[in-house]
Amino acid sequence: MVFHCQRDSWARQVAAGRAAGGSRGPHGPHGAASVAVRHQGGVVPGGGAAARGRRGAGARVPGGAGGHHPLPRGRRAGTGRARGRGRGGGRAGGTDAPCPQPDDRGLIGDVPVLRVTRRGPEAVHFVPAALEPGAEVLLSLDWERRFDHMQQHSGQHLITAIAEQMFGFKTTSWELGRQRSVIELDTPSVTAEQMGALERSVNEKIRERVPVVVRELAADDPEIETVRSRGLPDDHAGPVRVVDIEGVDSNMCCGTHVSNLSDLQVIKLLGTEKGKKNKTNLVFLAGNRVLKSIEQSHSTEKALTSLLKNGPGEHVEAVKRLQSSVKLLQKNNLNLLRDIAVLIARDFKSKPVQSQLFVLHRKEGDSEFMNIIANEIGTEEALLFLTVGDEREAGLFLLAGPVDAVEHLGPRVAELLGGKGARKRGRFQGKAAKMSRRGEVEALLQEFISHRSPEV
């Protein structure tokens, strides 16, 4: 099935279609866009209008589109092909990498689109079921996802252009992430003053309502040499797509974009991270992601205010005080556990008749706790089986005693406890996944002692 939907021009017509249906604006009804696209009289030319934004119409599925292609993890899906927004193709912001914008999602009729990938000049739509050739279908676009990608991508173009104009920082790559986006700048560092000036400048351009225009140039047009780019994909054919931010930037790009910088609402530069050699990663949010970040931060602030019983300005100091208290309590707890370990061992040794088997489990404790007990009791005569941790979860174990006994029983104990361990200096210790089977281990050890032989 071939739908020739011209990326961001499709997005604008989708918005127009929603307006015709009684809802206007880039956000759309309930955060999603639904538009009917009719395939009329063959292929729509690549540079022309892709579809009419009209509800109730449909797109016809051409014959021969009912094949299957494999999906990851063994799933299979029918495919349709469209010049819509798929992964790969084109160049991004002066980088050699394919356009990093994620693919679109939505519905073809009532069949969900699982993913979209590029194959030559077309995009292959992966769906969980084959579509009937020749059927007329309603196309529904996940507008919230699309608009978010448009805001981040246009935001990247703007930041890239202004960063180079102001400071000569060239963009070498970028990533549109699920929660934040990152621009790799060809500079070893960006100062706080530079980042502040850059943020102010890009937001000034947003307030100036600068238009964003998509053009298509012939492959041999000399103007192509003047736009920001690192070349075309090896399999590129046909006109070259250029995204212009009027008076700011011209960039060869295959992604979807807003039609005016005002649609970005706001850009927030979150900071920088160390990148590859002599490069800096600039982290940013654009548009609705800024609003969501503020909402999340405010919710966190309210929760901390309730928990810490003070105002937002005092949260950091309050947490520092709590951390100091916790560290002191942990230190005191460790000292008490060491004292308890010594007392447990001395109590065992003080008995007139000492048992040949000493078994102990304690929820609180660690390897040091168990080894202190083993050191205090000694392992020449008695067999020691010690465990620490939650009885219903994983924990630690230690088997100590005569060397031949430990060597024989250690692997058996680890197997019963569903864990792994190793023998070292006459002791066998490790992690246990099935602490609830400690009783079976104790029975094994009792049987060994009763026989006084390595053969059980």
C-alpha angles and dihedrals in degrees: 000000000000119000113174101204112166101224112239093012085060089052091054092049089049088057090049090050091054090050089054087053093053104270124093135188137059096282097061131197113322090348096292136095124220121188132166114226121195118205101218124188101339134303119000109231114258094241098043135082108300103207143344113255096230128137120229097027122106147214119242118229108225120226119270096037097109098092127122133238128187121258127203118281093028099295121138129209141179115247137224125183127224141163087233130117108308133155119279132008129108128028131283128224098322097318134125092226121098116263104289097208111125119243127262127262132204143106135298099204101317093328114106120231106232098190142333126224132181122249110180110304094343137067122233114220115210113210131172094240137033117257123229110257111242094016119136112235138184115235117214120189124207091236097181090059093043095048091048090054091047091053094048094044096048088044090056092051090052095047091045092052097045094044090056094044095049103036108007091247108154121205113236098178142338141201129215102210130189094252105014139009129228130207118198109218123198095236132094092230146005118208123224089245092053092048091050092050091047092051092050092049097050091048090050088057090051091053090049089063094228112192121241113212130189117213135178120217130191112258091246095046108128090219088073088074090062099054126088108267146116095218140282131291114272091245096048117134132173131016123356118241118224126186114207126197096196112250092355113063147351114202134176103232143155098199134102119264143181118259094230132024089235087073087068089067093193142348123217121194105210097191143274135286131197109267134185120316109320092351134111128210113221113203119207146165127208135196119331091009089067091053092048091049091052091048091050092047091049092050090050091048092052091049092050091048089055094046099042096038094225141087127282092257090061098045097096095050091045092053091048090054091049091050091052091050092049092050091051092048091049091051092049091046092054091050091050092049090053090051091048091051091054092048092049091052094046091049090055093048093047094063114106093229113035120207119235089227126053117188124182135167124186126175093211114056146077142218091286091055092054094044092051089056091047091049093049096047097040125222104237097100113004126067112227126202112183129174135178131189141056112327092223096046140041122305146153130276137193129195116192135168140087110006097239092049094049092047091052100040102035098082091043091053092049091050093051091049092048091238145109131246147157137224117243131165093346095313133101116207139157147120124315124205096184107049090161089074094066089110091062090052091051090051090051091052093047090052091049092052093046091055094041088211136103087235111089 
